Amino acid sequence: MSKQLKPYLEGLAVGFVFISITMLFDIPFYMSLIIGALAALGGYRNSIKMDREKKEKKSRKSPQTANKDDQ
């Protein structure tokens, strides 16, 4: 899976889950779609944020190990 496609797929998955959950309750369909769309947007943004944090953590770890080897 390409890295550009991953946030979209994760956002869609979160949106579908929220739509499914809200459909279990007696909520009108259009409200379930709105809740699902907002959840999908949040899932998309969260996926991007988590990927960025993972990359920063990895880049912080690499120079520290290099500095320990020098000592």
PQR file with spaces between the fields and no chain letter, atoms N, CA, C, O and H, PARSE charges and radii, in Angstrom:
ATOM       1  N    MET     1       0.850   -1.171    0.000 -0.4000 1.5000
ATOM       2  CA   MET     1       0.000    0.000    0.000 -0.0000 2.0000
ATOM       3  C    MET     1       0.898    1.237    0.000  0.5500 1.7000
ATOM       4  O    MET     1       1.847    1.325    0.779 -0.5500 1.4000
ATOM       5  N    SER     2       0.593    2.179   -0.872 -0.4000 1.5000
ATOM       6  CA   SER     2       1.430    3.368   -0.946 -0.0000 2.0000
ATOM       7  C    SER     2       1.192    4.261    0.268  0.5500 1.7000
ATOM       8  O    SER     2       0.117    4.251    0.867 -0.5500 1.4000
ATOM       9  H    SER     2      -0.178    2.108   -1.505  0.4000 1.0000
ATOM      10  N    LYS     3       2.209    5.024    0.611 -0.4000 1.5000
ATOM      11  CA   LYS     3       2.109    5.886    1.795 -0.0000 2.0000
ATOM      12  C    LYS     3       1.103    7.012    1.596  0.5500 1.7000
ATOM      13  O    LYS     3       0.554    7.522    2.572 -0.5500 1.4000
ATOM      14  H    LYS     3       3.082    5.033    0.125  0.4000 1.0000
ATOM      15  N    GLN     4       0.851    7.407    0.361 -0.4000 1.5000
ATOM      16  CA   GLN     4      -0.119    8.470    0.105 -0.0000 2.0000
ATOM      17  C    GLN     4      -1.542    7.962    0.244  0.5500 1.7000
ATOM      18  O    GLN     4      -2.442    8.735    0.571 -0.5500 1.4000
ATOM      19  H    GLN     4       1.297    6.992   -0.432  0.4000 1.0000
ATOM      20  N    LEU     5      -1.761    6.688    0.003 -0.4000 1.5000
ATOM      21  CA   LEU     5      -3.091    6.107    0.053 -0.0000 2.0000
ATOM      22  C    LEU     5      -3.497    5.693    1.470  0.5500 1.7000
ATOM      23  O    LEU     5      -4.686    5.609    1.778 -0.5500 1.4000
ATOM      24  H    LEU     5      -1.030    6.059   -0.263  0.4000 1.0000
ATOM      25  N    LYS     6      -2.518    5.439    2.320 -0.4000 1.5000
ATOM      26  CA   LYS     6      -2.780    4.940    3.665 -0.0000 2.0000
ATOM      27  C    LYS     6      -3.692    5.856    4.487  0.5500 1.7000
ATOM      28  O    LYS     6      -4.652    5.351    5.069 -0.5500 1.4000
ATOM      29  H    LYS     6      -1.552    5.507    2.070  0.4000 1.0000
ATOM      30  N    PRO     7      -3.455    7.171    4.573 -0.5600 1.5000
ATOM      31  CA   PRO     7      -4.353    8.018    5.371  0.2800 2.0000
ATOM      32  C    PRO     7      -5.792    8.020    4.861  0.5500 1.7000
ATOM      33  O    PRO     7      -6.729    8.079    5.658 -0.5500 1.4000
ATOM      34  N    TYR     8      -5.975    7.955    3.550 -0.4000 1.5000
ATOM      35  CA   TYR     8      -7.327    7.933    2.999 -0.0000 2.0000
ATOM      36  C    TYR     8      -8.053    6.645    3.388  0.5500 1.7000
ATOM      37  O    TYR     8      -9.227    6.677    3.756 -0.5500 1.4000
ATOM      38  H    TYR     8      -5.214    7.907    2.903  0.4000 1.0000
ATOM      39  N    LEU     9      -7.353    5.519    3.305 -0.4000 1.5000
ATOM      40  CA   LEU     9      -7.971    4.248    3.655 -0.0000 2.0000
ATOM      41  C    LEU     9      -8.293    4.172    5.147  0.5500 1.7000
ATOM      42  O    LEU     9      -9.342    3.656    5.533 -0.5500 1.4000
ATOM      43  H    LEU     9      -6.400    5.493    3.006  0.4000 1.0000
ATOM      44  N    GLU    10      -7.395    4.682    5.979 -0.4000 1.5000
ATOM      45  CA   GLU    10      -7.657    4.668    7.411 -0.0000 2.0000
ATOM      46  C    GLU    10      -8.823    5.593    7.756  0.5500 1.7000
ATOM      47  O    GLU    10      -9.647    5.264    8.609 -0.5500 1.4000
ATOM      48  H    GLU    10      -6.542    5.101    5.665  0.4000 1.0000
ATOM      49  N    GLY    11      -8.890    6.734    7.103 -0.4000 1.5000
ATOM      50  CA   GLY    11     -10.002    7.652    7.326 -0.0000 2.0000
ATOM      51  C    GLY    11     -11.325    7.036    6.910  0.5500 1.7000
ATOM      52  O    GLY    11     -12.318    7.151    7.628 -0.5500 1.4000
ATOM      53  H    GLY    11      -8.220    7.001    6.410  0.4000 1.0000
ATOM      54  N    LEU    12     -11.345    6.380    5.748 -0.4000 1.5000
ATOM      55  CA   LEU    12     -12.565    5.710    5.294 -0.0000 2.0000
ATOM      56  C    LEU    12     -12.985    4.597    6.242  0.5500 1.7000
ATOM      57  O    LEU    12     -14.173    4.418    6.513 -0.5500 1.4000
ATOM      58  H    LEU    12     -10.538    6.287    5.165  0.4000 1.0000
ATOM      59  N    ALA    13     -12.021    3.860    6.740 -0.4000 1.5000
ATOM      60  CA   ALA    13     -12.336    2.769    7.661 -0.0000 2.0000
ATOM      61  C    ALA    13     -12.974    3.314    8.938  0.5500 1.7000
ATOM      62  O    ALA    13     -13.959    2.761    9.425 -0.5500 1.4000
ATOM      63  H    ALA    13     -11.056    4.005    6.520  0.4000 1.0000
ATOM      64  N    VAL    14     -12.424    4.380    9.471 -0.4000 1.5000
ATOM      65  CA   VAL    14     -12.989    4.990   10.679 -0.0000 2.0000
ATOM      66  C    VAL    14     -14.391    5.514   10.383  0.5500 1.7000
ATOM      67  O    VAL    14     -15.301    5.350   11.195 -0.5500 1.4000
ATOM      68  H    VAL    14     -11.623    4.830    9.075  0.4000 1.0000
ATOM      69  N    GLY    15     -14.563    6.139    9.234 -0.4000 1.5000
ATOM      70  CA   GLY    15     -15.875    6.659    8.869 -0.0000 2.0000
ATOM      71  C    GLY    15     -16.916    5.562    8.751  0.5500 1.7000
ATOM      72  O    GLY    15     -18.036    5.718    9.237 -0.5500 1.4000
ATOM      73  H    GLY    15     -13.823    6.272    8.575  0.4000 1.0000
ATOM      74  N    PHE    16     -16.563    4.456    8.113 -0.4000 1.5000
ATOM      75  CA   PHE    16     -17.498    3.341    7.970 -0.0000 2.0000
ATOM      76  C    PHE    16     -17.857    2.731    9.323  0.5500 1.7000
ATOM      77  O    PHE    16     -19.002    2.344    9.555 -0.5500 1.4000
ATOM      78  H    PHE    16     -15.653    4.330    7.719  0.4000 1.0000
ATOM      79  N    VAL    17     -16.875    2.650   10.206 -0.4000 1.5000
ATOM      80  CA   VAL    17     -17.147    2.106   11.533 -0.0000 2.0000
ATOM      81  C    VAL    17     -18.140    2.999   12.272  0.5500 1.7000
ATOM      82  O    VAL    17     -19.083    2.504   12.889 -0.5500 1.4000
ATOM      83  H    VAL    17     -15.945    2.964   10.018  0.4000 1.0000
ATOM      84  N    PHE    18     -17.932    4.302   12.212 -0.4000 1.5000
ATOM      85  CA   PHE    18     -18.832    5.212   12.903 -0.0000 2.0000
ATOM      86  C    PHE    18     -20.223    5.202   12.282  0.5500 1.7000
ATOM      87  O    PHE    18     -21.220    5.278   13.000 -0.5500 1.4000
ATOM      88  H    PHE    18     -17.166    4.705   11.710  0.4000 1.0000
ATOM      89  N    ILE    19     -20.301    5.108   10.970 -0.4000 1.5000
ATOM      90  CA   ILE    19     -21.619    5.016   10.329 -0.0000 2.0000
ATOM      91  C    ILE    19     -22.322    3.744   10.794  0.5500 1.7000
ATOM      92  O    ILE    19     -23.514    3.766   11.104 -0.5500 1.4000
ATOM      93  H    ILE    19     -19.491    5.046   10.387  0.4000 1.0000
ATOM      94  N    SER    20     -21.588    2.645   10.842 -0.4000 1.5000
ATOM      95  CA   SER    20     -22.179    1.378   11.287 -0.0000 2.0000
ATOM      96  C    SER    20     -22.672    1.465   12.724  0.5500 1.7000
ATOM      97  O    SER    20     -23.763    0.992   13.043 -0.5500 1.4000
ATOM      98  H    SER    20     -20.620    2.627   10.590  0.4000 1.0000
ATOM      99  N    ILE    21     -21.872    2.064   13.583 -0.4000 1.5000
ATOM     100  CA   ILE    21     -22.265    2.179   14.985 -0.0000 2.0000
ATOM     101  C    ILE    21     -23.497    3.062   15.132  0.5500 1.7000
ATOM     102  O    ILE    21     -24.418    2.719   15.873 -0.5500 1.4000
ATOM     103  H    ILE    21     -20.986    2.448   13.325  0.4000 1.0000
ATOM     104  N    THR    22     -23.525    4.193   14.437 -0.4000 1.5000
ATOM     105  CA   THR    22     -24.667    5.090   14.581 -0.0000 2.0000
ATOM     106  C    THR    22     -25.931    4.506   13.951  0.5500 1.7000
ATOM     107  O    THR    22     -27.039    4.860   14.352 -0.5500 1.4000
ATOM     108  H    THR    22     -22.776    4.473   13.836  0.4000 1.0000
ATOM     109  N    MET    23     -25.778    3.623   12.977 -0.4000 1.5000
ATOM     110  CA   MET    23     -26.957    2.996   12.375 -0.0000 2.0000
ATOM     111  C    MET    23     -27.612    2.003   13.341  0.5500 1.7000
ATOM     112  O    MET    23     -28.791    1.681   13.194 -0.5500 1.4000
ATOM     113  H    MET    23     -24.878    3.336   12.651  0.4000 1.0000
ATOM     114  N    LEU    24     -26.854    1.523   14.321 -0.4000 1.5000
ATOM     115  CA   LEU    24     -27.431    0.621   15.313 -0.0000 2.0000
ATOM     116  C    LEU    24     -28.458    1.342   16.191  0.5500 1.7000
ATOM     117  O    LEU    24     -29.408    0.732   16.682 -0.5500 1.4000
ATOM     118  H    LEU    24     -25.896    1.785   14.440  0.4000 1.0000
ATOM     119  N    PHE    25     -28.256    2.624   16.377 -0.4000 1.5000
ATOM     120  CA   PHE    25     -29.169    3.414   17.188 -0.0000 2.0000
ATOM     121  C    PHE    25     -30.241    4.013   16.287  0.5500 1.7000
ATOM     122  O    PHE    25     -30.165    3.899   15.064 -0.5500 1.4000
ATOM     123  H    PHE    25     -27.484    3.120   15.978  0.4000 1.0000
ATOM     124  N    ASP    26     -31.207    4.631   16.873 -0.4000 1.5000
ATOM     125  CA   ASP    26     -32.330    5.173   16.109 -0.0000 2.0000
ATOM     126  C    ASP    26     -32.016    6.612   15.662  0.5500 1.7000
ATOM     127  O    ASP    26     -32.741    7.552   15.988 -0.5500 1.4000
ATOM     128  H    ASP    26     -31.269    4.724   17.867  0.4000 1.0000
ATOM     129  N    ILE    27     -30.934    6.754   14.919 -0.4000 1.5000
ATOM     130  CA   ILE    27     -30.500    8.060   14.432 -0.0000 2.0000
ATOM     131  C    ILE    27     -30.837    8.129   12.943  0.5500 1.7000
ATOM     132  O    ILE    27     -30.653    7.148   12.223 -0.5500 1.4000
ATOM     133  H    ILE    27     -30.345    5.991   14.653  0.4000 1.0000
ATOM     134  N    PRO    28     -31.327    9.273   12.480 -0.5600 1.5000
ATOM     135  CA   PRO    28     -31.616    9.388   11.037  0.2800 2.0000
ATOM     136  C    PRO    28     -30.365    9.143   10.191  0.5500 1.7000
ATOM     137  O    PRO    28     -29.240    9.399   10.619 -0.5500 1.4000
ATOM     138  N    PHE    29     -30.597    8.643    8.984 -0.4000 1.5000
ATOM     139  CA   PHE    29     -29.493    8.253    8.105 -0.0000 2.0000
ATOM     140  C    PHE    29     -28.574    9.428    7.779  0.5500 1.7000
ATOM     141  O    PHE    29     -27.353    9.272    7.766 -0.5500 1.4000
ATOM     142  H    PHE    29     -31.511    8.436    8.636  0.4000 1.0000
ATOM     143  N    TYR    30     -29.151   10.600    7.515 -0.4000 1.5000
ATOM     144  CA   TYR    30     -28.300   11.735    7.152 -0.0000 2.0000
ATOM     145  C    TYR    30     -27.395   12.142    8.315  0.5500 1.7000
ATOM     146  O    TYR    30     -26.270   12.590    8.092 -0.5500 1.4000
ATOM     147  H    TYR    30     -30.143   10.726    7.526  0.4000 1.0000
ATOM     148  N    MET    31     -27.872   11.993    9.544 -0.4000 1.5000
ATOM     149  CA   MET    31     -27.017   12.306   10.694 -0.0000 2.0000
ATOM     150  C    MET    31     -25.896   11.278   10.835  0.5500 1.7000
ATOM     151  O    MET    31     -24.777   11.619   11.218 -0.5500 1.4000
ATOM     152  H    MET    31     -28.786   11.630    9.725  0.4000 1.0000
ATOM     153  N    SER    32     -26.201   10.027   10.526 -0.4000 1.5000
ATOM     154  CA   SER    32     -25.163    8.997   10.556 -0.0000 2.0000
ATOM     155  C    SER    32     -24.080    9.297    9.518  0.5500 1.7000
ATOM     156  O    SER    32     -22.891    9.105    9.774 -0.5500 1.4000
ATOM     157  H    SER    32     -27.110    9.749   10.214  0.4000 1.0000
ATOM     158  N    LEU    33     -24.504    9.768    8.349 -0.4000 1.5000
ATOM     159  CA   LEU    33     -23.527   10.133    7.317 -0.0000 2.0000
ATOM     160  C    LEU    33     -22.664   11.318    7.746  0.5500 1.7000
ATOM     161  O    LEU    33     -21.459   11.339    7.493 -0.5500 1.4000
ATOM     162  H    LEU    33     -25.470    9.924    8.141  0.4000 1.0000
ATOM     163  N    ILE    34     -23.277   12.292    8.387 -0.4000 1.5000
ATOM     164  CA   ILE    34     -22.515   13.451    8.859 -0.0000 2.0000
ATOM     165  C    ILE    34     -21.507   13.021    9.919  0.5500 1.7000
ATOM     166  O    ILE    34     -20.345   13.424    9.874 -0.5500 1.4000
ATOM     167  H    ILE    34     -24.256   12.275    8.593  0.4000 1.0000
ATOM     168  N    ILE    35     -21.947   12.208   10.865 -0.4000 1.5000
ATOM     169  CA   ILE    35     -21.046   11.717   11.909 -0.0000 2.0000
ATOM     170  C    ILE    35     -19.924   10.882   11.287  0.5500 1.7000
ATOM     171  O    ILE    35     -18.766   11.003   11.687 -0.5500 1.4000
ATOM     172  H    ILE    35     -22.891   11.880   10.902  0.4000 1.0000
ATOM     173  N    GLY    36     -20.261   10.046   10.322 -0.4000 1.5000
ATOM     174  CA   GLY    36     -19.246    9.236    9.648 -0.0000 2.0000
ATOM     175  C    GLY    36     -18.244   10.078    8.877  0.5500 1.7000
ATOM     176  O    GLY    36     -17.050    9.780    8.863 -0.5500 1.4000
ATOM     177  H    GLY    36     -21.202    9.947    9.997  0.4000 1.0000
ATOM     178  N    ALA    37     -18.740   11.143    8.227 -0.4000 1.5000
ATOM     179  CA   ALA    37     -17.834   12.024    7.480 -0.0000 2.0000
ATOM     180  C    ALA    37     -16.878   12.746    8.421  0.5500 1.7000
ATOM     181  O    ALA    37     -15.688   12.870    8.130 -0.5500 1.4000
ATOM     182  H    ALA    37     -19.710   11.386    8.237  0.4000 1.0000
ATOM     183  N    LEU    38     -17.393   13.217    9.539 -0.4000 1.5000
ATOM     184  CA   LEU    38     -16.522   13.888   10.510 -0.0000 2.0000
ATOM     185  C    LEU    38     -15.517   12.911   11.115  0.5500 1.7000
ATOM     186  O    LEU    38     -14.360   13.268   11.334 -0.5500 1.4000
ATOM     187  H    LEU    38     -18.360   13.116    9.775  0.4000 1.0000
ATOM     188  N    ALA    39     -15.948   11.694   11.383 -0.4000 1.5000
ATOM     189  CA   ALA    39     -15.029   10.681   11.906 -0.0000 2.0000
ATOM     190  C    ALA    39     -13.971   10.321   10.866  0.5500 1.7000
ATOM     191  O    ALA    39     -12.809   10.103   11.212 -0.5500 1.4000
ATOM     192  H    ALA    39     -16.889   11.404   11.205  0.4000 1.0000
ATOM     193  N    ALA    40     -14.367   10.258    9.595 -0.4000 1.5000
ATOM     194  CA   ALA    40     -13.401    9.959    8.529 -0.0000 2.0000
ATOM     195  C    ALA    40     -12.359   11.066    8.431  0.5500 1.7000
ATOM     196  O    ALA    40     -11.171   10.796    8.256 -0.5500 1.4000
ATOM     197  H    ALA    40     -15.310   10.436    9.315  0.4000 1.0000
ATOM     198  N    LEU    41     -12.805   12.304    8.543 -0.4000 1.5000
ATOM     199  CA   LEU    41     -11.868   13.431    8.515 -0.0000 2.0000
ATOM     200  C    LEU    41     -10.902   13.351    9.695  0.5500 1.7000
ATOM     201  O    LEU    41      -9.701   13.570    9.539 -0.5500 1.4000
ATOM     202  H    LEU    41     -13.770   12.524    8.685  0.4000 1.0000
ATOM     203  N    GLY    42     -11.431   13.038   10.867 -0.4000 1.5000
ATOM     204  CA   GLY    42     -10.572   12.885   12.037 -0.0000 2.0000
ATOM     205  C    GLY    42      -9.605   11.728   11.895  0.5500 1.7000
ATOM     206  O    GLY    42      -8.441   11.846   12.277 -0.5500 1.4000
ATOM     207  H    GLY    42     -12.407   12.860   10.994  0.4000 1.0000
ATOM     208  N    GLY    43     -10.065   10.616   11.353 -0.4000 1.5000
ATOM     209  CA   GLY    43      -9.180    9.474   11.133 -0.0000 2.0000
ATOM     210  C    GLY    43      -8.074    9.778   10.141  0.5500 1.7000
ATOM     211  O    GLY    43      -6.935    9.343   10.308 -0.5500 1.4000
ATOM     212  H    GLY    43     -11.011   10.520   11.042  0.4000 1.0000
ATOM     213  N    TYR    44      -8.420   10.529    9.107 -0.4000 1.5000
ATOM     214  CA   TYR    44      -7.422   10.946    8.110 -0.0000 2.0000
ATOM     215  C    TYR    44      -6.349   11.823    8.759  0.5500 1.7000
ATOM     216  O    TYR    44      -5.152   11.597    8.578 -0.5500 1.4000
ATOM     217  H    TYR    44      -9.346   10.883    8.970  0.4000 1.0000
ATOM     218  N    ARG    45      -6.796   12.820    9.513 -0.4000 1.5000
ATOM     219  CA   ARG    45      -5.843   13.733   10.159 -0.0000 2.0000
ATOM     220  C    ARG    45      -5.001   13.006   11.195  0.5500 1.7000
ATOM     221  O    ARG    45      -3.804   13.265   11.317 -0.5500 1.4000
ATOM     222  H    ARG    45      -7.768   13.003    9.660  0.4000 1.0000
ATOM     223  N    ASN    46      -5.618   12.099   11.941 -0.4000 1.5000
ATOM     224  CA   ASN    46      -4.889   11.338   12.952 -0.0000 2.0000
ATOM     225  C    ASN    46      -3.840   10.432   12.306  0.5500 1.7000
ATOM     226  O    ASN    46      -2.739   10.277   12.835 -0.5500 1.4000
ATOM     227  H    ASN    46      -6.590   11.889   11.842  0.4000 1.0000
ATOM     228  N    SER    47      -4.178    9.842   11.179 -0.4000 1.5000
ATOM     229  CA   SER    47      -3.226    8.982   10.487 -0.0000 2.0000
ATOM     230  C    SER    47      -2.003    9.772   10.035  0.5500 1.7000
ATOM     231  O    SER    47      -0.872    9.305   10.168 -0.5500 1.4000
ATOM     232  H    SER    47      -5.072    9.967   10.750  0.4000 1.0000
ATOM     233  N    ILE    48      -2.232   10.961    9.505 -0.4000 1.5000
ATOM     234  CA   ILE    48      -1.114   11.807    9.079 -0.0000 2.0000
ATOM     235  C    ILE    48      -0.261   12.201   10.277  0.5500 1.7000
ATOM     236  O    ILE    48       0.968   12.181   10.204 -0.5500 1.4000
ATOM     237  H    ILE    48      -3.150   11.340    9.397  0.4000 1.0000
ATOM     238  N    LYS    49      -0.925   12.564   11.397 -0.4000 1.5000
ATOM     239  CA   LYS    49      -0.202   12.973   12.596 -0.0000 2.0000
ATOM     240  C    LYS    49       0.625   11.823   13.156  0.5500 1.7000
ATOM     241  O    LYS    49       1.778   12.015   13.543 -0.5500 1.4000
ATOM     242  H    LYS    49      -1.923   12.580   11.456  0.4000 1.0000
ATOM     243  N    MET    50       0.039   10.627   13.198 -0.4000 1.5000
ATOM     244  CA   MET    50       0.761    9.475   13.734 -0.0000 2.0000
ATOM     245  C    MET    50       1.957    9.109   12.851  0.5500 1.7000
ATOM     246  O    MET    50       3.017    8.752   13.364 -0.5500 1.4000
ATOM     247  H    MET    50      -0.897   10.471   12.883  0.4000 1.0000
ATOM     248  N    ASP    51       1.794    9.196   11.540 -0.4000 1.5000
ATOM     249  CA   ASP    51       2.909    8.919   10.637 -0.0000 2.0000
ATOM     250  C    ASP    51       4.030    9.931   10.836  0.5500 1.7000
ATOM     251  O    ASP    51       5.206    9.568   10.833 -0.5500 1.4000
ATOM     252  H    ASP    51       0.933    9.487   11.124  0.4000 1.0000
ATOM     253  N    ARG    52       3.667   11.197   11.010 -0.4000 1.5000
ATOM     254  CA   ARG    52       4.666   12.241   11.225 -0.0000 2.0000
ATOM     255  C    ARG    52       5.409   11.999   12.540  0.5500 1.7000
ATOM     256  O    ARG    52       6.633   12.125   12.593 -0.5500 1.4000
ATOM     257  H    ARG    52       2.711   11.491   11.012  0.4000 1.0000
ATOM     258  N    GLU    53       4.676   11.653   13.597 -0.4000 1.5000
ATOM     259  CA   GLU    53       5.310   11.394   14.894 -0.0000 2.0000
ATOM     260  C    GLU    53       6.214   10.174   14.829  0.5500 1.7000
ATOM     261  O    GLU    53       7.285   10.160   15.436 -0.5500 1.4000
ATOM     262  H    GLU    53       3.682   11.550   13.554  0.4000 1.0000
ATOM     263  N    LYS    54       5.792    9.157   14.101 -0.4000 1.5000
ATOM     264  CA   LYS    54       6.616    7.953   13.967 -0.0000 2.0000
ATOM     265  C    LYS    54       7.923    8.285   13.248  0.5500 1.7000
ATOM     266  O    LYS    54       8.993    7.802   13.620 -0.5500 1.4000
ATOM     267  H    LYS    54       4.922    9.168   13.608  0.4000 1.0000
ATOM     268  N    LYS    55       7.814    9.125   12.205 -0.4000 1.5000
ATOM     269  CA   LYS    55       9.013    9.501   11.454 -0.0000 2.0000
ATOM     270  C    LYS    55       9.959   10.336   12.324  0.5500 1.7000
ATOM     271  O    LYS    55      11.175   10.141   12.295 -0.5500 1.4000
ATOM     272  H    LYS    55       6.945    9.518   11.903  0.4000 1.0000
ATOM     273  N    GLU    56       9.383   11.274   13.105 -0.4000 1.5000
ATOM     274  CA   GLU    56      10.211   12.099   13.988 -0.0000 2.0000
ATOM     275  C    GLU    56      10.887   11.248   15.063  0.5500 1.7000
ATOM     276  O    GLU    56      12.055   11.463   15.387 -0.5500 1.4000
ATOM     277  H    GLU    56       8.395   11.432   13.129  0.4000 1.0000
ATOM     278  N    LYS    57      10.158   10.294   15.608 -0.4000 1.5000
ATOM     279  CA   LYS    57      10.722    9.425   16.633 -0.0000 2.0000
ATOM     280  C    LYS    57      11.864    8.597   16.071  0.5500 1.7000
ATOM     281  O    LYS    57      12.886    8.398   16.726 -0.5500 1.4000
ATOM     282  H    LYS    57       9.209   10.120   15.345  0.4000 1.0000
ATOM     283  N    LYS    58      11.679    8.120   14.856 -0.4000 1.5000
ATOM     284  CA   LYS    58      12.726    7.323   14.213 -0.0000 2.0000
ATOM     285  C    LYS    58      13.963    8.186   13.931  0.5500 1.7000
ATOM     286  O    LYS    58      15.092    7.732   14.115 -0.5500 1.4000
ATOM     287  H    LYS    58      10.848    8.281   14.324  0.4000 1.0000
ATOM     288  N    SER    59      13.746    9.432   13.485 -0.4000 1.5000
ATOM     289  CA   SER    59      14.887   10.297   13.180 -0.0000 2.0000
ATOM     290  C    SER    59      15.596   10.745   14.455  0.5500 1.7000
ATOM     291  O    SER    59      16.806   10.972   14.444 -0.5500 1.4000
ATOM     292  H    SER    59      12.828    9.801   13.337  0.4000 1.0000
ATOM     293  N    ARG    60      14.848   10.873   15.561 -0.4000 1.5000
ATOM     294  CA   ARG    60      15.491   11.225   16.832 -0.0000 2.0000
ATOM     295  C    ARG    60      16.309   10.065   17.373  0.5500 1.7000
ATOM     296  O    ARG    60      17.353   10.273   17.991 -0.5500 1.4000
ATOM     297  H    ARG    60      13.865   10.688   15.571  0.4000 1.0000
ATOM     298  N    LYS    61      15.844    8.855   17.144 -0.4000 1.5000
ATOM     299  CA   LYS    61      16.543    7.682   17.648 -0.0000 2.0000
ATOM     300  C    LYS    61      17.858    7.443   16.920  0.5500 1.7000
ATOM     301  O    LYS    61      18.850    7.069   17.545 -0.5500 1.4000
ATOM     302  H    LYS    61      14.996    8.686   16.642  0.4000 1.0000
ATOM     303  N    SER    62      17.879    7.651   15.622 -0.4000 1.5000
ATOM     304  CA   SER    62      19.063    7.366   14.809 -0.0000 2.0000
ATOM     305  C    SER    62      20.277    8.195   15.205  0.5500 1.7000
ATOM     306  O    SER    62      21.339    7.609   15.413 -0.5500 1.4000
ATOM     307  H    SER    62      17.072    7.955   15.114  0.4000 1.0000
ATOM     308  N    PRO    63      20.192    9.529   15.324 -0.5600 1.5000
ATOM     309  CA   PRO    63      21.388   10.293   15.701  0.2800 2.0000
ATOM     310  C    PRO    63      21.883    9.969   17.107  0.5500 1.7000
ATOM     311  O    PRO    63      23.085   10.049   17.357 -0.5500 1.4000
ATOM     312  N    GLN    64      21.003    9.610   18.022 -0.4000 1.5000
ATOM     313  CA   GLN    64      21.430    9.286   19.379 -0.0000 2.0000
ATOM     314  C    GLN    64      22.293    8.037   19.396  0.5500 1.7000
ATOM     315  O    GLN    64      23.279    7.979   20.130 -0.5500 1.4000
ATOM     316  H    GLN    64      20.026    9.545   17.818  0.4000 1.0000
ATOM     317  N    THR    65      21.948    7.061   18.618 -0.4000 1.5000
ATOM     318  CA   THR    65      22.761    5.852   18.587 -0.0000 2.0000
ATOM     319  C    THR    65      24.117    6.146   17.948  0.5500 1.7000
ATOM     320  O    THR    65      25.129    5.555   18.327 -0.5500 1.4000
ATOM     321  H    THR    65      21.147    7.108   18.021  0.4000 1.0000
ATOM     322  N    ALA    66      24.132    7.051   16.987 -0.4000 1.5000
ATOM     323  CA   ALA    66      25.408    7.421   16.349 -0.0000 2.0000
ATOM     324  C    ALA    66      26.297    8.151   17.367  0.5500 1.7000
ATOM     325  O    ALA    66      27.505    7.917   17.402 -0.5500 1.4000
ATOM     326  H    ALA    66      23.311    7.531   16.679  0.4000 1.0000
ATOM     327  N    ASN    67      25.723    9.018   18.183 -0.4000 1.5000
ATOM     328  CA   ASN    67      26.505    9.748   19.186 -0.0000 2.0000
ATOM     329  C    ASN    67      27.036    8.806   20.266  0.5500 1.7000
ATOM     330  O    ASN    67      28.148    9.019   20.750 -0.5500 1.4000
ATOM     331  H    ASN    67      24.742    9.208   18.154  0.4000 1.0000
ATOM     332  N    LYS    68      26.298    7.787   20.658 -0.4000 1.5000
ATOM     333  CA   LYS    68      26.750    6.837   21.653 -0.0000 2.0000
ATOM     334  C    LYS    68      27.919    6.019   21.130  0.5500 1.7000
ATOM     335  O    LYS    68      28.799    5.640   21.903 -0.5500 1.4000
ATOM     336  H    LYS    68      25.395    7.614   20.265  0.4000 1.0000
ATOM     337  N    ASP    69      27.944    5.743   19.850 -0.4000 1.5000
ATOM     338  CA   ASP    69      29.035    4.978   19.267 -0.0000 2.0000
ATOM     339  C    ASP    69      30.320    5.781   19.244  0.5500 1.7000
ATOM     340  O    ASP    69      31.409    5.212   19.303 -0.5500 1.4000
ATOM     341  H    ASP    69      27.230    6.051   19.222  0.4000 1.0000
ATOM     342  N    ASP    70      30.204    7.114   19.157 -0.4000 1.5000
ATOM     343  CA   ASP    70      31.386    7.971   19.102 -0.0000 2.0000
ATOM     344  C    ASP    70      32.076    8.073   20.458  0.5500 1.7000
ATOM     345  O    ASP    70      33.280    8.321   20.511 -0.5500 1.4000
ATOM     346  H    ASP    70      29.319    7.577   19.109  0.4000 1.0000
ATOM     347  N    GLN    71      31.349    7.888   21.544 -0.4000 1.5000
ATOM     348  CA   GLN    71      31.923    8.086   22.875 -0.0000 2.0000
ATOM     349  C    GLN    71      32.715    6.939   23.332  0.5500 1.7000
ATOM     350  O    GLN    71      33.259    6.964   24.436 -0.5500 1.4000
ATOM     351  H    GLN    71      30.370    7.686   21.501  0.4000 1.0000
